Amino acid sequence: MTPRLLVTPAAAVLAVFSMSAMAPAQAYLPEDNLAYPVQVLVQGGGGTGFFVRRDRDLFLVTARHVLANPQTGQLWSHEATLRALSKDIKERAVTVIHLNTAQLQDERQLRTDAIRDVAVMHLGTLKVDGVNTTPGVVITDRSKAGIIVAPFDYLTRYADVDISSQIFMLGYPSIGVTGGAQIDRTQPLVRGGIVAGVNAALKTIIIDAPVNHGNSGGPVVQLSRTNRLRIIGIATQFVPVPEDVLPSSPGNASDPPASSRTLLALGNSGYGVVASSDAIIDLIAGF
């Protein structure tokens, strides 16, 4: 029997306070919002995602490159595991969902946008006491308080993104980190920043917050003018910056000049790229 999956609508209201009448308002996330990001584990790597519901349909949203090779489009693995924290932050139990990604792809329950680097997966249909899972989706563990699922109308289109507005990026950038004693890889991390700019041709958003490995696919939310969170898209990559010039190989007398034997090392500029929610909305509309 498939364990019952309790679904809880996402808490979208931000807490806002001001230290004085003259000081600007400071926003912060309610603690249960840390259950927004879903850890996506794939053999050899992974990333972040989040759940969305449209009517009674339940979807996972993540970055395409978390599940598939960007160059070939081939799945990294035929299986993946989702790990979702409980809405109750004091509860240690988590919801674990196993995915047969190859089966979901074959049955067109996994759809992607290669250009915008977005993937959407149909996980099942919600019902009063849980969810009827799509073939290839198996729930093996669940938390008592349930998972947080964002309503479809929380997705905010590119045209409604405000430059300089405050944003939060949620995800698991610790994926792939080794030896980091201070990092609990079972818990998400939050980045704060602003919308730094947009690319109208690509409908991408540039944020003043660094995207690291593991952040990919994680939700980026904007503080709206009414002090509510709205999901403007998912983190997909960082903006690189030249950092150092390295020799490509040890030199010897027969090698060409050093200027032709160097490689440019790229670092993280601190700016991140966000695929707008338009891609998510378009993919969900195709189911």
PATISE-691684 format. One record per residue: residue number from 1; residue in three letters; x, y, z of N, C-alpha, C in turn. Coordinates in steps of 0.2 Angstrom, whole numbers. Each point is the difference from the previous one (the first is absolute). Layout:
<atoms>
(atom NUM; 'ALA'; (X; Y; Z); (X; Y; Z); (X; Y; Z))
...
</atoms>
This chain:
<atoms>
(atom 1; 'MET'; (4; -6; 0); (-4; 6; 0); (4; 6; 0))
(atom 2; 'THR'; (-1; 5; -4); (4; 6; 0); (-2; 4; 6))
(atom 3; 'PRO'; (5; 3; 4); (-1; 4; 5); (-4; 6; -2))
(atom 4; 'ARG'; (-4; 2; 5); (-4; 6; -1); (5; 7; 0))
(atom 5; 'LEU'; (-1; 4; -5); (4; 6; 0); (-4; 6; 1))
(atom 6; 'LEU'; (1; 3; 6); (-4; 6; 2); (3; 6; -3))
(atom 7; 'VAL'; (-4; 4; -3); (2; 6; -4); (-2; 6; 3))
(atom 8; 'THR'; (4; 5; 1); (-2; 6; 4); (1; 6; -5))
(atom 9; 'PRO'; (-5; 4; -1); (2; 6; -4); (5; 4; 2))
(atom 10; 'ALA'; (4; 3; -4); (6; 4; 2); (-2; 6; 4))
(atom 11; 'ALA'; (4; 2; 5); (-2; 6; 4); (4; 5; -4))
(atom 12; 'ALA'; (-4; 5; -2); (3; 5; -5); (1; 7; 4))
(atom 13; 'VAL'; (-2; 1; 6); (0; 6; 3); (7; 1; 3))
(atom 14; 'LEU'; (3; 5; -1); (7; 2; 3); (-2; 4; 6))
(atom 15; 'ALA'; (5; -1; 5); (-1; 4; 6); (4; 7; -2))
(atom 16; 'VAL'; (-2; 5; 2); (3; 7; -1); (0; 4; 6))
(atom 17; 'PHE'; (6; 3; 2); (0; 4; 5); (4; 6; -1))
(atom 18; 'SER'; (0; 5; 4); (4; 6; 0); (3; 2; 6))
(atom 19; 'MET'; (6; 1; 1); (3; 2; 6); (-2; 7; 2))
(atom 20; 'SER'; (-2; 4; -4); (-2; 7; 1); (-4; 2; -6))
(atom 21; 'ALA'; (-4; 6; 2); (-4; 2; -6); (4; 2; -6))
(atom 22; 'MET'; (6; 2; 1); (4; 3; -5); (4; -6; -4))
(atom 23; 'ALA'; (1; -5; 3); (4; -6; -2); (-4; -4; -6))
(atom 24; 'PRO'; (3; -2; -5); (-3; -4; -5); (-2; -7; 3))
(atom 25; 'ALA'; (-6; -3; -2); (-2; -6; 2); (5; -5; -1))
(atom 26; 'GLN'; (0; -5; 4); (5; -6; 0); (-5; -6; -1))
(atom 27; 'ALA'; (1; -4; -5); (-4; -6; -1); (4; -6; 1))
(atom 28; 'TYR'; (-4; -5; 3); (3; -7; 1); (-5; -5; -1))
(atom 29; 'LEU'; (3; -6; -1); (-5; -6; -2); (-2; -3; 6))
(atom 30; 'PRO'; (-7; -1; 1); (-2; -5; 5); (3; -6; 0))
(atom 31; 'GLU'; (1; -3; 6); (5; -6; 0); (-3; -6; -4))
(atom 32; 'ASP'; (-6; -1; -1); (-3; -5; -4); (2; 0; -7))
(atom 33; 'ASN'; (1; 6; -2); (2; 1; -7); (7; -3; -2))
(atom 34; 'LEU'; (4; -2; 5); (6; -4; -2); (-2; -7; -3))
(atom 35; 'ALA'; (-6; -2; 1); (-2; -6; -3); (-2; 1; -8))
(atom 36; 'TYR'; (0; 6; -2); (-1; 1; -7); (5; -4; -5))
(atom 37; 'PRO'; (6; 0; 1); (5; -3; -5); (0; -8; 2))
(atom 38; 'VAL'; (0; -4; -6); (0; -7; 1); (7; -2; -3))
(atom 39; 'GLN'; (3; -4; 4); (7; -3; -2); (-1; -5; -5))
(atom 40; 'VAL'; (3; 1; -6); (0; -5; -6); (7; -4; 0))
(atom 41; 'LEU'; (-1; -6; 1); (6; -4; 0); (1; -5; -6))
(atom 42; 'VAL'; (5; 1; -4); (1; -4; -6); (7; -3; 1))
(atom 43; 'GLN'; (1; -6; -3); (6; -3; 1); (6; 4; -3))
(atom 44; 'GLY'; (5; 2; 4); (5; 4; -1); (-1; 7; 1))
(atom 45; 'GLY'; (-6; 2; 2); (-1; 7; 1); (-7; 2; 2))
(atom 46; 'GLY'; (-3; 5; -2); (-6; 2; 2); (-1; 7; 0))
(atom 47; 'GLY'; (-6; 3; 3); (-1; 7; 0); (-6; 1; 5))
(atom 48; 'THR'; (-4; 5; -2); (-6; 2; 4); (-6; 0; -5))
(atom 49; 'GLY'; (-6; 0; 3); (-6; 1; -3); (-5; 2; 4))
(atom 50; 'PHE'; (-7; 1; -2); (-5; 1; 5); (-7; -2; -3))
(atom 51; 'PHE'; (-5; -1; 4); (-6; -3; -2); (-5; 6; -2))
(atom 52; 'VAL'; (-4; -2; -5); (-5; 5; -3); (-6; -4; -1))
(atom 53; 'ARG'; (-6; 3; 2); (-7; -3; -1); (-4; 4; -5))
(atom 54; 'ARG'; (-3; -3; -5); (-5; 4; -4); (-6; -5; 0))
(atom 55; 'ASP'; (-5; 3; 3); (-6; -3; 1); (2; -6; 5))
(atom 56; 'ARG'; (-1; -6; -3); (1; -6; 4); (7; -4; -2))
(atom 57; 'ASP'; (3; 3; -5); (6; -3; -2); (6; 3; 3))
(atom 58; 'LEU'; (5; -5; 2); (6; 1; 4); (6; 0; -5))
(atom 59; 'PHE'; (4; 5; 1); (6; 0; -5); (6; 1; 4))
(atom 60; 'LEU'; (6; -2; -2); (7; 2; 2); (3; 4; -5))
(atom 61; 'VAL'; (3; 6; 2); (3; 4; -4); (8; 0; 2))
(atom 62; 'THR'; (4; 0; -5); (7; 0; 1); (4; 3; -6))
(atom 63; 'ALA'; (6; 0; 0); (4; 2; -6); (1; -6; -4))
(atom 64; 'ARG'; (0; 0; -7); (1; -5; -4); (6; -4; 1))
(atom 65; 'HIS'; (6; 4; 1); (6; -3; 0); (1; -3; 6))
(atom 66; 'VAL'; (-4; 0; 5); (0; -4; 6); (-1; -7; -1))
(atom 67; 'LEU'; (-5; -1; -5); (-2; -7; -2); (3; -3; -7))
(atom 68; 'ALA'; (3; 5; -4); (2; -2; -6); (6; 3; -2))
(atom 69; 'ASN'; (4; -3; -5); (6; 3; -2); (-2; 6; -5))
(atom 70; 'PRO'; (3; 6; 1); (-2; 6; -4); (1; -1; -7))
(atom 71; 'GLN'; (6; -3; -2); (2; -1; -7); (-4; -5; -4))
(atom 72; 'THR'; (-1; -6; 4); (-3; -6; -4); (-7; 0; 2))
(atom 73; 'GLY'; (-3; 2; 5); (-7; 0; 2); (-1; -7; 3))
(atom 74; 'GLN'; (5; -4; 1); (-1; -7; 3); (0; 1; 8))
(atom 75; 'LEU'; (-4; -4; 3); (-1; 0; 7); (7; -2; 3))
(atom 76; 'TRP'; (2; 3; 6); (6; -2; 3); (-1; -7; 3))
(atom 77; 'SER'; (-6; -2; 2); (-2; -6; 3); (-7; -2; -1))
(atom 78; 'HIS'; (-2; -6; 0); (-7; -2; -1); (-4; 1; 7))
(atom 79; 'GLU'; (3; 2; 5); (-3; 1; 6); (2; 6; 4))
(atom 80; 'ALA'; (-5; 3; 4); (2; 5; 4); (-4; 0; 6))
(atom 81; 'THR'; (2; 4; 6); (-4; -1; 6); (-1; 8; 2))
(atom 82; 'LEU'; (-6; 1; 2); (-2; 6; 3); (0; 0; 8))
(atom 83; 'ARG'; (2; 5; 3); (0; 0; 7); (-3; 7; 2))
(atom 84; 'ALA'; (-6; 0; 3); (-3; 6; 2); (-1; 0; 8))
(atom 85; 'LEU'; (2; 6; 2); (-1; 1; 8); (-7; 1; 2))
(atom 86; 'SER'; (-1; -1; 6); (-7; 1; 3); (-2; 7; 0))
(atom 87; 'LYS'; (-6; 2; 0); (-2; 7; 1); (1; 2; 7))
(atom 88; 'ASP'; (0; -5; 5); (1; 1; 7); (8; -1; 1))
(atom 89; 'ILE'; (3; 6; 1); (7; 0; 0); (3; -4; 6))
(atom 90; 'LYS'; (-4; -2; 5); (2; -4; 6); (0; -7; -2))
(atom 91; 'GLU'; (-3; -2; -5); (-1; -7; -2); (6; -2; -4))
(atom 92; 'ARG'; (3; -6; 2); (6; -2; -3); (-1; -5; -6))
(atom 93; 'ALA'; (-6; -2; 0); (-2; -5; -6); (-1; 4; -6))
(atom 94; 'VAL'; (2; -3; -6); (0; 3; -6); (-4; -4; -5))
(atom 95; 'THR'; (-3; 3; -5); (-3; -4; -5); (5; -1; -6))
(atom 96; 'VAL'; (0; -7; -2); (5; -2; -5); (-4; -3; -5))
(atom 97; 'ILE'; (1; 2; -6); (-3; -2; -6); (5; -3; -5))
(atom 98; 'HIS'; (-1; -6; -3); (5; -3; -5); (-3; 1; -7))
(atom 99; 'LEU'; (4; 2; -4); (-3; 1; -7); (4; -5; -5))
(atom 100; 'ASN'; (-4; -3; -4); (3; -3; -6); (0; 5; -6))
(atom 101; 'THR'; (5; 4; 0); (0; 5; -5); (0; -2; -7))
(atom 102; 'ALA'; (3; -6; -2); (-1; -2; -7); (-7; -2; -2))
(atom 103; 'GLN'; (-4; -3; 5); (-7; -2; -1); (-4; 6; -1))
(atom 104; 'LEU'; (1; 5; 4); (-3; 6; 0); (1; 4; -7))
(atom 105; 'GLN'; (6; 0; -2); (2; 3; -6); (-4; -4; -6))
(atom 106; 'ASP'; (1; -6; 0); (-4; -4; -5); (-7; 1; -1))
(atom 107; 'GLU'; (-3; 1; 6); (-7; 1; 0); (-2; 7; 0))
(atom 108; 'ARG'; (5; 5; -2); (-1; 7; 0); (-3; 3; 6))
(atom 109; 'GLN'; (2; -3; 6); (-2; 3; 6); (6; 5; 3))
(atom 110; 'LEU'; (5; 0; -4); (6; 4; 1); (1; 4; -6))
(atom 111; 'ARG'; (-1; 7; 0); (1; 4; -6); (5; 6; 2))
(atom 112; 'THR'; (4; 2; -5); (5; 4; 1); (1; 6; -5))
(atom 113; 'ASP'; (3; 5; 2); (1; 6; -5); (8; 0; 0))
(atom 114; 'ALA'; (3; -2; -5); (7; 0; -1); (3; 7; 0))
(atom 115; 'ILE'; (-3; 5; -3); (3; 6; -1); (-1; 4; 7))
(atom 116; 'ARG'; (-5; -1; 3); (-1; 4; 7); (2; -4; 6))
(atom 117; 'ASP'; (3; -6; -1); (2; -5; 5); (-5; -1; 5))
(atom 118; 'VAL'; (-6; -2; -1); (-5; -1; 4); (-3; -7; -1))
(atom 119; 'ALA'; (-1; -4; 6); (-4; -7; -1); (-6; 0; 5))
(atom 120; 'VAL'; (-5; -3; -3); (-6; 0; 4); (-2; -8; 0))
(atom 121; 'MET'; (-2; -3; 6); (-2; -7; 0); (-7; 0; 3))
(atom 122; 'HIS'; (-4; -4; -3); (-7; -1; 3); (1; -6; 5))
(atom 123; 'LEU'; (-1; 1; 6); (1; -5; 6); (-7; -3; 1))
(atom 124; 'GLY'; (-6; 3; -1); (-6; -4; 2); (-6; 5; 0))
(atom 125; 'THR'; (-5; -3; 3); (-6; 4; 1); (-2; 0; 7))
(atom 126; 'LEU'; (-1; 6; 3); (-2; 1; 7); (-7; -2; 1))
(atom 127; 'LYS'; (-1; -3; 6); (-6; -2; 2); (-1; 2; 8))
(atom 128; 'VAL'; (-6; -2; 3); (-1; 3; 7); (5; -3; 5))
(atom 129; 'ASP'; (2; -7; -1); (4; -3; 5); (7; -1; -3))
(atom 130; 'GLY'; (2; 3; -5); (7; -1; -3); (1; 2; -7))
(atom 131; 'VAL'; (3; -5; -4); (1; 1; -7); (0; -6; -3))
(atom 132; 'ASN'; (-3; 0; -6); (1; -6; -5); (6; 1; -4))
(atom 133; 'THR'; (5; -4; 1); (6; 2; -3); (0; -3; -7))
(atom 134; 'THR'; (4; 4; -4); (1; -2; -7); (5; -6; -1))
(atom 135; 'PRO'; (-2; -5; -4); (5; -6; -1); (7; 2; 0))
(atom 136; 'GLY'; (4; -3; 4); (7; 2; 0); (2; 5; 6))
(atom 137; 'VAL'; (-5; 1; 4); (1; 5; 6); (-2; -4; 6))
(atom 138; 'VAL'; (4; -1; 5); (-1; -4; 6); (2; 3; 6))
(atom 139; 'ILE'; (-5; 1; 4); (1; 4; 7); (2; -6; 5))
(atom 140; 'THR'; (6; 1; 3); (2; -5; 5); (0; 2; 7))
(atom 141; 'ASP'; (1; 7; 1); (-1; 3; 7); (-4; 6; -1))
(atom 142; 'ARG'; (-2; 2; 6); (-4; 6; 0); (0; 3; 7))
(atom 143; 'SER'; (0; 7; 0); (-1; 3; 7); (-7; 1; 2))
(atom 144; 'LYS'; (-1; 1; 6); (-7; 1; 3); (-3; 7; -2))
(atom 145; 'ALA'; (4; 5; 0); (-3; 7; -2); (0; 1; -7))
(atom 146; 'GLY'; (3; -4; -4); (-1; 0; -8); (5; 5; -3))
(atom 147; 'ILE'; (-1; 0; -7); (5; 4; -4); (-3; 6; -1))
(atom 148; 'ILE'; (4; 5; -2); (-3; 7; -2); (0; 0; -8))
(atom 149; 'VAL'; (-6; 1; -3); (-1; 1; -7); (-2; 6; -2))
(atom 150; 'ALA'; (3; 3; -5); (-2; 7; -2); (-6; 0; -5))
(atom 151; 'PRO'; (-5; 4; 1); (-5; 0; -4); (2; 3; -7))
(atom 152; 'PHE'; (-3; -2; -5); (2; 2; -7); (0; 8; -1))
(atom 153; 'ASP'; (-5; 3; 3); (0; 7; 0); (5; 4; 3))
(atom 154; 'TYR'; (5; -3; 4); (5; 3; 3); (6; 1; -5))
(atom 155; 'LEU'; (0; -3; -6); (5; 1; -5); (-1; 7; -3))
(atom 156; 'THR'; (5; 4; 0); (-1; 7; -3); (4; 0; -6))
(atom 157; 'ARG'; (-3; 3; -5); (3; 0; -7); (5; 6; 0))
(atom 158; 'TYR'; (5; -1; -5); (5; 4; -1); (-2; 7; 0))
(atom 159; 'ALA'; (-5; 2; -4); (-3; 7; 0); (-1; 3; 6))
(atom 160; 'ASP'; (-1; -4; 5); (-2; 3; 7); (6; 0; 5))
(atom 161; 'VAL'; (6; -1; -3); (6; 0; 5); (2; 7; 0))
(atom 162; 'ASP'; (1; 2; 6); (3; 7; 2); (7; 0; 1))
(atom 163; 'ILE'; (4; 4; -4); (7; 1; 1); (1; 4; 6))
(atom 164; 'SER'; (5; -3; 4); (2; 3; 7); (-5; -3; 5))
(atom 165; 'SER'; (-5; -4; -1); (-4; -3; 5); (4; -5; 4))
(atom 166; 'GLN'; (-2; -1; 6); (4; -5; 4); (-2; -7; -2))
(atom 167; 'ILE'; (5; -4; 0); (-1; -7; -1); (3; -5; 5))
(atom 168; 'PHE'; (-3; -6; 0); (3; -5; 4); (1; -6; -4))
(atom 169; 'MET'; (6; -4; 0); (1; -6; -4); (1; -5; 5))
(atom 170; 'LEU'; (-4; -6; -1); (0; -5; 5); (3; -7; -4))
(atom 171; 'GLY'; (4; -3; 4); (3; -6; -4); (5; -4; 4))
(atom 172; 'TYR'; (3; -5; -3); (5; -4; 3); (7; 1; -3))
(atom 173; 'PRO'; (3; 5; 1); (7; 1; -3); (5; -4; 2))
(atom 174; 'SER'; (-1; -4; 6); (5; -4; 3); (1; -6; -4))
(atom 175; 'ILE'; (-5; -2; -5); (1; -6; -4); (7; 0; -3))
(atom 176; 'GLY'; (4; -5; 1); (6; -1; -3); (6; 3; 4))
(atom 177; 'VAL'; (-2; 3; 6); (5; 3; 4); (3; -6; 5))
(atom 178; 'THR'; (6; 0; 0); (3; -5; 4); (5; 4; 6))
(atom 179; 'GLY'; (0; -3; 6); (4; 3; 5); (-3; 6; 3))
(atom 180; 'GLY'; (-6; 2; -2); (-2; 6; 3); (-4; -1; 7))
(atom 181; 'ALA'; (4; 0; 5); (-3; -2; 7); (-6; 4; 2))
(atom 182; 'GLN'; (0; 7; -2); (-5; 4; 2); (-6; 0; -4))
(atom 183; 'ILE'; (0; -4; -6); (-6; -1; -4); (-4; -6; 2))
(atom 184; 'ASP'; (-6; 0; 1); (-5; -5; 1); (-3; -2; -7))
(atom 185; 'ARG'; (2; -5; -3); (-2; -1; -7); (-7; -2; 0))
(atom 186; 'THR'; (-3; -1; 5); (-7; -3; 0); (-5; 6; 1))
(atom 187; 'GLN'; (3; 6; 1); (-4; 6; 1); (1; 5; -6))
(atom 188; 'PRO'; (-5; 4; -2); (1; 5; -5); (3; 6; 3))
(atom 189; 'LEU'; (2; 4; -5); (3; 7; 2); (-4; 5; -4))
(atom 190; 'VAL'; (0; 6; 3); (-3; 6; -3); (5; 5; -2))
(atom 191; 'ARG'; (-1; 3; -6); (4; 6; -2); (-5; 6; -1))
(atom 192; 'GLY'; (2; 6; 2); (-4; 6; -1); (4; 4; -5))
(atom 193; 'GLY'; (-4; 4; -3); (3; 5; -5); (-5; 4; -3))
(atom 194; 'ILE'; (1; 2; -6); (-5; 4; -4); (0; -2; -7))
(atom 195; 'VAL'; (-5; 2; -4); (0; -1; -7); (4; 6; -3))
(atom 196; 'ALA'; (6; -3; -3); (5; 5; -2); (-1; 2; -7))
(atom 197; 'GLY'; (-4; -4; -4); (-1; 2; -7); (-4; -5; -4))
(atom 198; 'VAL'; (-2; 1; -6); (-3; -6; -4); (3; 0; -7))
(atom 199; 'ASN'; (-1; -5; -3); (2; -1; -7); (-7; -1; -4))
(atom 200; 'ALA'; (-2; 5; -3); (-7; 0; -4); (0; -5; -5))
(atom 201; 'ALA'; (6; -1; -4); (0; -5; -5); (-1; -7; 2))
(atom 202; 'LEU'; (3; -2; 6); (0; -7; 2); (-5; -1; 5))
(atom 203; 'LYS'; (-3; 6; 3); (-5; 0; 5); (3; -4; 6))
(atom 204; 'THR'; (6; 2; 2); (4; -2; 6); (1; 6; 4))
(atom 205; 'ILE'; (1; -2; 7); (0; 5; 5); (7; 0; 3))
(atom 206; 'ILE'; (3; 5; 1); (7; 0; 3); (-1; 3; 8))
(atom 207; 'ILE'; (2; -4; 4); (0; 1; 7); (7; 2; 3))
(atom 208; 'ASP'; (0; 4; 5); (6; 2; 4); (1; -5; 6))
(atom 209; 'ALA'; (1; -6; -2); (0; -6; 5); (4; -5; -4))
(atom 210; 'PRO'; (5; -3; 3); (4; -5; -3); (-3; -7; 0))
(atom 211; 'VAL'; (-1; -3; -6); (-2; -7; -1); (5; -5; 0))
(atom 212; 'ASN'; (0; -5; 5); (5; -5; 0); (-3; -7; -2))
(atom 213; 'HIS'; (5; -5; -1); (-2; -6; -1); (-5; -3; 5))
(atom 214; 'GLY'; (-6; -3; -3); (-5; -2; 5); (-6; 5; 0))
(atom 215; 'ASN'; (2; 6; -1); (-6; 5; 0); (-4; -1; -6))
(atom 216; 'SER'; (2; -3; -5); (-3; 0; -7); (-7; -3; 1))
(atom 217; 'GLY'; (-5; 3; -2); (-7; -2; 0); (-4; 2; 6))
(atom 218; 'GLY'; (4; 4; 5); (-4; 2; 6); (-4; 6; -2))
(atom 219; 'PRO'; (-5; 1; 4); (-5; 6; -1); (4; 7; 2))
(atom 220; 'VAL'; (-2; 5; -4); (2; 6; 2); (-6; 4; 0))
(atom 221; 'VAL'; (-1; 4; 6); (-6; 3; 2); (1; 7; 1))
(atom 222; 'GLN'; (-5; 4; -3); (1; 8; 1); (-5; 2; 5))
(atom 223; 'LEU'; (2; 5; 4); (-4; 3; 4); (-4; 5; -4))
(atom 224; 'SER'; (-7; -1; 0); (-4; 4; -4); (-2; 7; 3))
(atom 225; 'ARG'; (-3; 4; -3); (-1; 7; 3); (-6; -1; 5))
(atom 226; 'THR'; (-3; -5; 0); (-5; -1; 6); (3; -5; 5))
(atom 227; 'ASN'; (7; 0; 1); (3; -4; 5); (-1; -8; 0))
(atom 228; 'ARG'; (-1; -2; -6); (-1; -7; -1); (5; -3; -5))
(atom 229; 'LEU'; (1; -7; 2); (5; -3; -5); (-3; -2; -6))
(atom 230; 'ARG'; (3; 1; -5); (-2; -3; -7); (6; -3; -3))
(atom 231; 'ILE'; (-1; -6; -3); (6; -4; -3); (1; 3; -7))
(atom 232; 'ILE'; (6; 3; -1); (1; 3; -7); (4; -5; -4))
(atom 233; 'GLY'; (2; -6; 2); (4; -5; -4); (4; -4; 4))
(atom 234; 'ILE'; (5; -3; -3); (5; -5; 3); (7; 2; -2))
(atom 235; 'ALA'; (4; -1; 5); (8; 1; -1); (2; -5; -5))
(atom 236; 'THR'; (4; 2; -5); (3; -4; -5); (7; 0; 0))
(atom 237; 'GLN'; (4; 5; 1); (7; 1; -1); (3; 6; 3))
(atom 238; 'PHE'; (6; 0; 1); (3; 7; 2); (3; 3; -6))
(atom 239; 'VAL'; (1; 7; 1); (4; 4; -5); (7; -1; 1))
(atom 240; 'PRO'; (4; -2; -5); (7; -1; 1); (4; 6; -1))
(atom 241; 'VAL'; (6; 1; 4); (4; 5; -1); (7; -2; -1))
(atom 242; 'PRO'; (5; 2; -4); (7; -2; 0); (3; 1; 7))
(atom 243; 'GLU'; (3; -6; 2); (3; 1; 6); (8; -1; 0))
(atom 244; 'ASP'; (2; -5; -4); (7; -1; 0); (2; -3; -7))
(atom 245; 'VAL'; (6; 0; -2); (3; -3; -6); (5; -5; 2))
(atom 246; 'LEU'; (-2; -7; -2); (4; -5; 2); (3; -4; -6))
(atom 247; 'PRO'; (6; -2; 1); (4; -4; -6); (-4; -6; -1))
(atom 248; 'SER'; (-1; -2; -7); (-4; -6; -2); (4; -6; 1))
(atom 249; 'SER'; (7; 0; 0); (5; -5; 1); (7; 2; 1))
(atom 250; 'PRO'; (4; -4; 4); (7; 2; 1); (3; 2; -7))
(atom 251; 'GLY'; (4; 5; 0); (4; 2; -6); (6; -4; -1))
(atom 252; 'ASN'; (2; 0; -6); (6; -3; -2); (3; 4; -6))
(atom 253; 'ALA'; (6; -2; -3); (3; 4; -5); (-4; 0; -7))
(atom 254; 'SER'; (-4; -6; -1); (-4; -1; -6); (-7; 3; 0))
(atom 255; 'ASP'; (-2; 3; 6); (-7; 2; 1); (0; 7; -4))
(atom 256; 'PRO'; (-7; 2; -2); (-1; 6; -3); (1; 6; 6))
(atom 257; 'PRO'; (0; 6; -2); (1; 5; 5); (-6; 0; 5))
(atom 258; 'ALA'; (2; 2; 6); (-4; -1; 6); (-7; 4; -1))
(atom 259; 'SER'; (0; 5; -4); (-6; 3; -1); (-6; -4; -3))
(atom 260; 'SER'; (3; -6; -4); (-5; -4; -3); (-1; -6; 4))
(atom 261; 'ARG'; (3; -1; 6); (0; -6; 4); (-4; 2; 7))
(atom 262; 'THR'; (-4; 5; 0); (-3; 2; 6); (-8; -2; 0))
(atom 263; 'LEU'; (-3; -1; 6); (-7; -1; 1); (-2; 6; 4))
(atom 264; 'LEU'; (-6; 2; -1); (-3; 5; 4); (-5; -3; 5))
(atom 265; 'ALA'; (2; 1; 7); (-4; -3; 5); (-6; 5; 2))
(atom 266; 'LEU'; (-6; -2; 0); (-6; 4; 1); (-2; -1; 7))
(atom 267; 'GLY'; (-2; 6; 4); (-2; 0; 6); (-8; 2; 0))
(atom 268; 'ASN'; (-3; 0; 6); (-6; 2; 1); (-1; 7; 1))
(atom 269; 'SER'; (-3; 4; -4); (0; 7; 1); (-5; 3; 5))
(atom 270; 'GLY'; (-4; -5; 3); (-5; 2; 5); (-7; 2; -3))
(atom 271; 'TYR'; (0; 0; -6); (-7; 1; -3); (-2; -7; -3))
(atom 272; 'GLY'; (-7; -1; 1); (-3; -6; -2); (-5; 1; -6))
(atom 273; 'VAL'; (-1; -6; -3); (-5; 0; -6); (-6; -4; 3))
(atom 274; 'VAL'; (-6; 3; -2); (-6; -3; 2); (-5; -1; -6))
(atom 275; 'ALA'; (-2; -6; -1); (-5; -1; -6); (-6; 2; 3))
(atom 276; 'SER'; (-4; 5; -4); (-6; 2; 3); (-5; -5; 0))
(atom 277; 'SER'; (-5; 2; 4); (-6; -5; 1); (-4; -1; -6))
(atom 278; 'ASP'; (1; 4; -6); (-4; -1; -6); (2; -7; -3))
(atom 279; 'ALA'; (6; -2; 1); (2; -7; -3); (-4; -5; 4))
(atom 280; 'ILE'; (-1; 1; 7); (-3; -5; 4); (-8; 0; -2))
(atom 281; 'ILE'; (-3; 6; 0); (-7; 0; -2); (-1; -3; -7))
(atom 282; 'ASP'; (4; 1; -5); (-1; -3; -6); (1; -7; 0))
(atom 283; 'LEU'; (4; -3; 4); (1; -7; 0); (-6; -4; 3))
(atom 284; 'ILE'; (-2; 3; 6); (-6; -2; 3); (-6; 0; -4))
(atom 285; 'ALA'; (-1; 5; -4); (-5; 1; -4); (-1; -6; -5))
(atom 286; 'GLY'; (6; -3; -2); (0; -5; -5); (-2; -7; 2))
(atom 287; 'PHE'; (-1; -1; 7); (-2; -6; 3); (-8; -1; -1))
</atoms>
